[in-house]
Amino acid sequence: MFVKVAEVSSFVGAAEQFDVSTAVVTRNISSIEERLDARLLQRTTRSVTLTEAGRILLEKVRGIVADIDEVEGALLAASNAPSGTLRIAVQGSLGAHCLARILKEYGLRYPAVTLQIALTSGAIDLVEQRFDVVIAADDYPHHSSVVRRRLVQWDLCLVATPDYLVPYGMQEAALNLDRLNLLYLEDVSAGAAAGVAHRWVNEHAVGASRLQVNNAEVLRNMALESMGAALLPRYIVQHDLTDGRLVQVPTDACMPTDGLSVAYASRRNLAPSVRSFVDFLVEAFEQESSSNPLIQKELVELES
């Protein structure tokens, strides 16, 4: 009750929210003050304000209340089977590339959940567009209130067909990347922030001609058509490298890494469908990481 009185600056307002009389709230606050031997609130006929002791107590108690609410929400969610509609946004083609099998398995485990999937290369505002979950690149910008968890991390590699590299001297210890036509994944929508690949190209191949694409499979096909050297996740082109359709471009430049994260609005009072889906994603990518050496597991929570 003390926290609510402090928030609304009113004994009457707090009493209305708890559906009790003002006298009950007054006795509760007086009991706390007697126990602590400190005045917590200054009362006048027009307002209620915190004393210094009240401000200190409020700062400490708010965190405790938030933790209790989170525990209660988790227990409530655990007692309810996931159901209803779950709206999922997938930003970029790399997320879509990984998800088909995972979504099928989730649907089999939780048949009462209806999945709505939106694939987009544009900006996503999880709260404004009312998505429950967003799957996007690690560095995709989210609002500070959004919680993110990394799912996987992988190496990028620069690949091209042997025919494309012939004029540049494939036998060189390291090719001058400025001479190549570089193909890489990039969100080409207006106002989009530069991604990992774009920053790497700017650092290591300033003079190179460039072609930016927002779809990994299209980019792979362009590389196979000898349109240039493509910067792609190794797991996407590993079979092409093994079969000799593509080769890795020799370069002294340190290759970057990229990955996927899942974002949702809050830890508190998560709907059972959201909690189950996030946990299922983490579990599925953990299994994928342990069985596929080309995908590195890094299940950590990221700061927004």
C-alpha positions as CSV (number, residue, x, y, z in Angstrom):
1,M,0.0,0.0,0.0
2,F,2.9,2.4,0.7
3,V,4.1,2.1,-2.9
4,K,0.7,2.8,-4.3
5,V,0.2,5.8,-2.0
6,A,3.5,7.2,-3.1
7,E,2.7,6.6,-6.8
8,V,-0.7,8.3,-6.7
9,S,0.1,10.8,-4.0
10,S,-3.2,10.1,-2.3
11,F,-4.6,7.9,0.4
12,V,-8.0,8.0,-1.2
13,G,-6.6,7.0,-4.6
14,A,-4.7,4.1,-3.1
15,A,-7.8,3.0,-1.2
16,E,-9.8,3.0,-4.4
17,Q,-7.3,0.9,-6.3
18,F,-7.1,-1.7,-3.4
19,D,-10.9,-1.5,-2.9
20,V,-10.6,-0.8,0.8
21,S,-11.5,2.2,3.0
22,T,-9.1,5.1,3.4
23,A,-8.9,4.2,7.1
24,V,-7.4,0.8,6.2
25,V,-4.7,2.5,4.1
26,T,-4.0,5.1,6.8
27,R,-3.6,2.4,9.5
28,N,-1.3,0.4,7.2
29,I,1.0,3.4,6.6
30,S,1.0,4.3,10.3
31,S,2.0,0.7,11.2
32,I,5.0,0.8,8.9
33,E,6.1,4.2,10.2
34,E,5.9,2.9,13.8
35,R,7.9,-0.2,12.9
36,L,10.6,1.9,11.2
37,D,10.4,4.7,13.7
38,A,10.4,7.2,10.8
39,R,7.9,9.4,9.1
40,L,7.5,8.3,5.5
41,L,4.9,10.7,4.2
42,Q,4.0,14.4,4.7
43,R,0.3,14.8,4.8
44,T,-1.7,17.9,4.1
45,T,-5.3,18.5,3.2
46,R,-4.3,18.9,-0.4
47,S,-1.4,16.5,-1.0
48,V,0.8,13.6,0.2
49,T,4.5,13.9,-0.4
50,L,7.4,11.6,0.5
51,T,9.9,12.5,3.2
52,E,13.6,11.7,2.7
53,A,13.1,8.4,4.6
54,G,10.1,7.7,2.4
55,R,12.1,8.2,-0.8
56,I,14.8,5.8,0.4
57,L,12.2,3.2,1.3
58,L,10.3,3.6,-2.0
59,E,13.5,3.1,-4.0
60,K,14.3,-0.2,-2.1
61,V,10.7,-1.5,-2.1
62,R,9.9,-1.0,-5.7
63,G,12.6,-3.5,-6.8
64,I,11.2,-6.1,-4.3
65,V,7.7,-5.5,-5.6
66,A,8.8,-5.9,-9.2
67,D,10.6,-9.2,-8.3
68,I,7.5,-10.5,-6.6
69,D,5.3,-9.5,-9.5
70,E,7.7,-11.4,-11.9
71,V,7.6,-14.5,-9.7
72,E,3.8,-14.4,-9.6
73,G,3.6,-13.9,-13.3
74,A,6.0,-16.9,-13.9
75,L,3.9,-19.1,-11.6
76,L,0.7,-18.1,-13.3
77,A,2.1,-18.6,-16.7
78,A,3.4,-22.0,-15.7
79,S,-0.1,-23.0,-14.6
80,N,-1.7,-22.1,-17.9
81,A,-1.2,-24.1,-21.1
82,P,-0.1,-22.0,-24.1
83,S,-3.0,-21.1,-26.3
84,G,-4.3,-18.3,-28.5
85,T,-2.6,-16.3,-31.3
86,L,1.1,-15.6,-31.3
87,R,2.3,-12.8,-33.6
88,I,5.9,-13.2,-34.7
89,A,7.9,-10.8,-36.9
90,V,11.0,-12.1,-38.6
91,Q,13.4,-9.4,-39.8
92,G,15.6,-10.4,-42.7
93,S,16.1,-13.6,-44.6
94,L,18.6,-15.3,-42.2
95,G,15.9,-15.7,-39.6
96,A,13.5,-17.2,-42.1
97,H,16.2,-19.5,-43.3
98,C,16.4,-21.1,-39.9
99,L,12.8,-21.1,-38.8
100,A,10.8,-23.5,-40.9
101,R,11.6,-26.7,-39.1
102,I,11.5,-25.0,-35.6
103,L,8.0,-23.6,-36.3
104,K,6.8,-27.0,-37.4
105,E,8.0,-28.6,-34.2
106,Y,6.6,-25.9,-32.0
107,G,3.2,-26.3,-33.6
108,L,3.2,-30.0,-32.9
109,R,4.1,-29.5,-29.3
110,Y,1.6,-26.6,-28.7
111,P,-1.3,-27.2,-31.1
112,A,-3.5,-24.7,-29.2
113,V,-1.3,-21.9,-30.3
114,T,-2.0,-20.2,-33.7
115,L,1.1,-18.7,-35.3
116,Q,1.0,-15.6,-37.4
117,I,4.3,-15.0,-39.1
118,A,5.3,-11.7,-40.8
119,L,8.5,-11.8,-42.9
120,T,9.9,-8.3,-43.5
121,S,13.1,-6.5,-44.5
122,G,11.8,-3.2,-43.1
123,A,11.8,-1.6,-39.7
124,I,9.8,-3.4,-36.9
125,D,8.4,-1.7,-33.8
126,L,7.4,-4.6,-31.6
127,V,5.1,-2.5,-29.3
128,E,3.6,-0.2,-32.0
129,Q,2.9,-3.0,-34.4
130,R,1.7,-5.3,-31.6
131,F,4.0,-8.2,-32.3
132,D,4.5,-10.7,-29.4
133,V,8.0,-11.7,-30.6
134,V,10.6,-10.4,-33.0
135,I,13.4,-12.4,-34.5
136,A,16.2,-10.2,-35.9
137,A,19.9,-9.8,-36.3
138,D,21.9,-9.2,-33.1
139,D,22.4,-5.5,-33.8
140,Y,18.9,-4.7,-34.8
141,P,17.8,-1.6,-32.9
142,H,15.0,-2.1,-30.4
143,H,13.3,0.2,-27.8
144,S,15.1,0.2,-24.5
145,S,12.2,-1.5,-22.8
146,V,12.4,-4.6,-25.0
147,V,14.2,-7.7,-23.7
148,R,16.5,-9.5,-26.1
149,R,18.1,-13.0,-25.9
150,R,20.7,-14.1,-28.4
151,L,19.9,-17.4,-30.1
152,V,22.9,-18.2,-32.3
153,Q,26.1,-16.7,-33.6
154,W,27.9,-17.7,-36.8
155,D,31.0,-16.9,-38.9
156,L,30.7,-15.0,-42.1
157,C,32.9,-15.9,-45.1
158,L,33.7,-14.3,-48.4
159,V,33.0,-16.7,-51.3
160,A,33.0,-16.6,-55.1
161,T,33.1,-19.0,-58.0
162,P,36.6,-20.2,-59.2
163,D,35.7,-18.6,-62.6
164,Y,35.0,-15.2,-61.1
165,L,38.4,-15.1,-59.3
166,V,40.5,-16.2,-62.4
167,P,41.1,-12.6,-63.6
168,Y,42.2,-11.5,-60.1
169,G,44.9,-14.1,-59.6
170,M,43.5,-16.8,-57.3
171,Q,47.0,-17.9,-56.4
172,E,47.8,-14.6,-54.6
173,A,48.2,-15.0,-50.8
174,A,45.6,-12.3,-50.3
175,L,43.5,-10.6,-52.9
176,N,43.0,-6.8,-52.9
177,L,39.3,-6.6,-52.0
178,D,39.0,-3.1,-53.5
179,R,39.2,-4.7,-57.0
180,L,36.2,-7.0,-56.4
181,N,32.5,-6.6,-56.8
182,L,31.3,-7.3,-53.3
183,L,27.9,-8.8,-52.7
184,Y,26.5,-8.7,-49.2
185,L,23.3,-8.8,-47.0
186,E,21.9,-5.4,-46.1
187,D,18.6,-3.9,-45.0
188,V,18.0,-1.6,-47.9
189,S,14.8,0.1,-46.5
190,A,14.9,3.8,-45.9
191,G,16.6,4.9,-42.7
192,A,17.9,1.4,-41.9
193,A,21.1,1.2,-39.8
194,A,24.2,-0.3,-41.3
195,G,24.6,-3.9,-40.6
196,V,27.6,-6.1,-39.8
197,A,28.4,-6.8,-43.4
198,H,28.2,-3.2,-44.5
199,R,30.5,-2.1,-41.7
200,W,33.0,-4.8,-42.6
201,V,33.0,-3.8,-46.3
202,N,33.5,-0.1,-45.3
203,E,36.5,-1.1,-43.2
204,H,38.2,-3.6,-45.5
205,A,37.2,-2.8,-49.1
206,V,36.6,0.9,-49.4
207,G,37.1,1.1,-53.1
208,A,35.2,-2.0,-54.1
209,S,32.0,-1.9,-56.2
210,R,29.1,-3.1,-54.2
211,L,25.7,-4.8,-54.6
212,Q,23.4,-5.0,-51.5
213,V,20.7,-7.6,-51.2
214,N,18.2,-8.2,-48.4
215,N,17.8,-12.0,-49.1
216,A,20.5,-14.6,-48.3
217,E,19.4,-17.2,-50.9
218,V,19.3,-14.6,-53.7
219,L,22.8,-13.5,-52.6
220,R,24.0,-17.0,-52.7
221,N,22.6,-17.5,-56.2
222,M,24.3,-14.3,-57.4
223,A,27.6,-15.6,-56.2
224,L,27.0,-18.9,-58.0
225,E,26.3,-16.9,-61.2
226,S,29.8,-15.3,-60.8
227,M,28.4,-11.8,-60.2
228,G,30.9,-11.1,-57.5
229,A,32.3,-12.2,-54.2
230,A,29.6,-12.7,-51.6
231,L,29.8,-12.2,-47.8
232,L,27.5,-14.9,-46.3
233,P,27.2,-17.1,-43.2
234,R,29.3,-20.2,-43.7
235,Y,26.5,-22.6,-42.9
236,I,24.6,-21.4,-45.9
237,V,27.4,-22.0,-48.4
238,Q,29.2,-24.9,-46.8
239,H,27.8,-27.5,-49.3
240,D,28.8,-25.2,-52.2
241,L,32.3,-25.0,-50.7
242,T,32.5,-28.7,-50.2
243,D,31.4,-29.4,-53.8
244,G,33.7,-26.8,-55.3
245,R,30.9,-24.6,-56.7
246,L,32.3,-21.8,-54.5
247,V,35.7,-21.2,-53.0
248,Q,36.7,-18.9,-50.1
249,V,38.3,-15.7,-51.3
250,P,41.9,-15.4,-49.9
251,T,42.2,-12.3,-47.7
252,D,44.1,-11.1,-44.7
253,A,41.0,-9.3,-43.4
254,C,39.6,-10.7,-40.2
255,M,36.2,-12.1,-41.0
256,P,33.1,-10.9,-39.0
257,T,30.5,-12.8,-37.1
258,D,26.7,-12.3,-37.0
259,G,23.8,-13.9,-35.3
260,L,20.1,-13.9,-34.4
261,S,18.3,-12.7,-31.3
262,V,14.7,-13.0,-30.1
263,A,13.1,-9.9,-28.6
264,Y,9.9,-9.5,-26.6
265,A,8.2,-6.7,-24.7
266,S,8.8,-7.6,-21.1
267,R,9.9,-10.2,-18.6
268,R,6.9,-9.6,-16.4
269,N,3.6,-11.4,-16.8
270,L,4.5,-13.0,-20.1
271,A,1.7,-14.8,-21.8
272,P,2.2,-18.6,-21.8
273,S,2.4,-18.6,-25.6
274,V,5.2,-16.1,-25.6
275,R,7.2,-17.7,-22.8
276,S,6.8,-21.2,-24.3
277,F,7.9,-19.9,-27.8
278,V,11.0,-18.1,-26.5
279,D,12.0,-21.1,-24.4
280,F,11.4,-23.4,-27.4
281,L,13.6,-21.2,-29.7
282,V,16.4,-21.2,-27.2
283,E,16.2,-25.0,-26.8
284,A,16.0,-25.6,-30.6
285,F,19.0,-23.3,-31.4
286,E,21.0,-24.8,-28.6
287,Q,20.5,-28.3,-30.1
288,E,21.3,-27.0,-33.6
289,S,24.5,-25.4,-32.2
290,S,25.6,-28.5,-30.5
291,S,25.1,-30.6,-33.7
292,N,26.4,-28.1,-36.2
293,P,30.0,-26.8,-35.7
294,L,29.4,-24.0,-38.2
295,I,26.9,-22.4,-35.8
296,Q,28.3,-21.2,-32.5
297,K,26.0,-21.3,-29.4
298,E,26.0,-18.1,-27.3
299,L,22.8,-18.1,-25.3
300,V,23.2,-14.8,-23.4
301,E,20.8,-12.0,-22.7
302,L,21.7,-8.8,-24.5
303,E,21.3,-5.2,-23.3
304,S,19.0,-3.2,-25.6
